Each structure stands twice: as structure tokens, then as C-alpha cells.
């Protein structure tokens, strides 16, 4: 699926398919600016990293259910899924890189 994902200073993430007449999915929940976003290889999950020190993992569909991952003590600046989508890697201003189990949504 080809899509465009944007993040913003107001804490909102938008995901829009490049198909004609598609509507954007809006993901709301962060309490600060979102610095980075990433999709797993199948584009079923979307992760967002925020100044509020959390990572949110969203179902990339209109229902937009999510999980909150807490483990950093400073803003999370970067997020990325590994090549098979089973791991989520985050980097923060707390000078830590953390590896998360993307299937069970927990810290490894």
C-alpha cells in the first residue's frame, strides 16, 4: 500500500493512501509534538515518537486503536521497525536506544 504519513507539532499523525478519493486516517493521543513515524513492512501498524516521552503504536486503519509504550525519560526522537516488523527500535534524548517487541508491544 502506498501512503503518505505526516506528523506535527500539535501531536497529530495523519496517514493518507495515494489512491484516488481516499480519506486520511487521523491518529490523536500524544500530548506533545510528534518527531518521527514509521510503518511495519505490511503497513498494518504505525508507530509514532513524541516529545511527551512516549511511543504509540497504532492499527493503521480507521478504528485507530493504539498502545502506549513508556520506557524513555526524555523526548523520543526516532522510531523504526526492523525489516520483518517484529522489532521496533527507538532513540531518545535520554541517550538510550531501546528495542521493543512489536508483536507483544513490550520492552525487550
C-alpha positions in Angstrom: 0.0 0.0 0.0 1.4 3.4 -1.0 0.7 6.1 1.6 1.9 9.4 2.9 2.3 9.8 6.7 2.8 13.1 8.4 3.4 14.2 12.0 3.1 17.6 13.5 3.8 19.9 16.4 0.2 19.5 17.6 0.7 15.8 18.3 -1.5 14.5 15.4 -0.4 11.9 12.9 -2.2 11.7 9.5 -1.9 8.7 7.1 -3.3 9.1 3.6 -3.4 6.4 0.9 -2.3 7.6 -2.5 -5.4 6.0 -4.0 -7.9 8.5 -5.6 -10.6 9.8 -3.3 -9.1 8.2 -0.2 -9.6 9.9 3.2 -6.8 10.4 5.8 -6.8 8.4 9.0 -6.2 10.8 11.9 -4.3 9.5 14.9 -4.7 11.6 18.1 -3.3 10.9 21.5 0.2 12.4 22.0 0.5 15.2 24.5 3.3 16.9 22.6 4.9 17.2 19.1 5.4 14.0 17.1 9.0 13.9 15.9 9.0 10.7 13.9 6.7 8.0 12.4 7.3 4.5 11.0 5.2 1.7 9.5 5.9 -2.0 9.8 6.6 -3.8 6.4 3.0 -4.8 5.9 1.8 -1.3 6.8 -0.7 -2.7 9.3 1.0 -0.9 12.2 2.1 2.7 12.5 4.4 3.9 15.3 4.9 7.5 16.4 7.6 9.0 18.6 6.9 12.2 20.6 8.3 14.8 22.9 5.9 13.5 25.5 8.4 10.6 26.0 6.0 8.0 24.7 5.8 5.8 21.6 2.3 5.0 20.3 1.7 2.0 18.1 -1.5 2.4 16.1 -3.5 0.0 14.0 -3.2 1.6 10.6 -6.9 1.7 9.8 -10.0 3.8 10.5 -10.5 2.3 14.0 -7.1 3.7 15.1 -6.8 1.6 18.3 -3.4 2.1 19.9 -1.0 1.0 22.6 1.3 3.4 24.5 4.9 2.3 25.1 6.7 4.0 28.0 10.3 3.5 28.7 12.2 6.7 27.9 12.7 9.5 30.3 13.2 12.2 27.6 11.6 13.0 24.2 11.7 10.2 21.7 13.3 11.5 18.5 13.4 8.5 16.2 11.5 5.2 15.6 11.9 2.4 13.2 10.6 -1.2 12.6 13.2 -3.8 11.6 12.9 -5.5 8.2 10.5 -8.2 9.3 8.4 -5.9 11.5 8.9 -7.9 14.7 11.1 -5.3 16.4 10.6 -1.6 17.0 13.7 0.5 17.7 13.5 3.9 19.4 16.1 6.5 20.2 15.6 9.3 22.7 17.2 12.4 24.2 17.8 10.3 27.3 20.7 8.9 25.2 19.2 5.4 25.1 18.3 3.2 22.2 15.5 0.7 23.1 14.4 -2.4 21.3 10.7 -3.3 21.7 8.8 -6.5 20.8 6.4 -5.1 18.1 4.2 -8.1 18.3 3.6 -8.1 22.1 4.2 -4.3 22.4 6.7 -4.6 25.3 10.3 -3.7 26.1 12.8 -6.5 25.4 
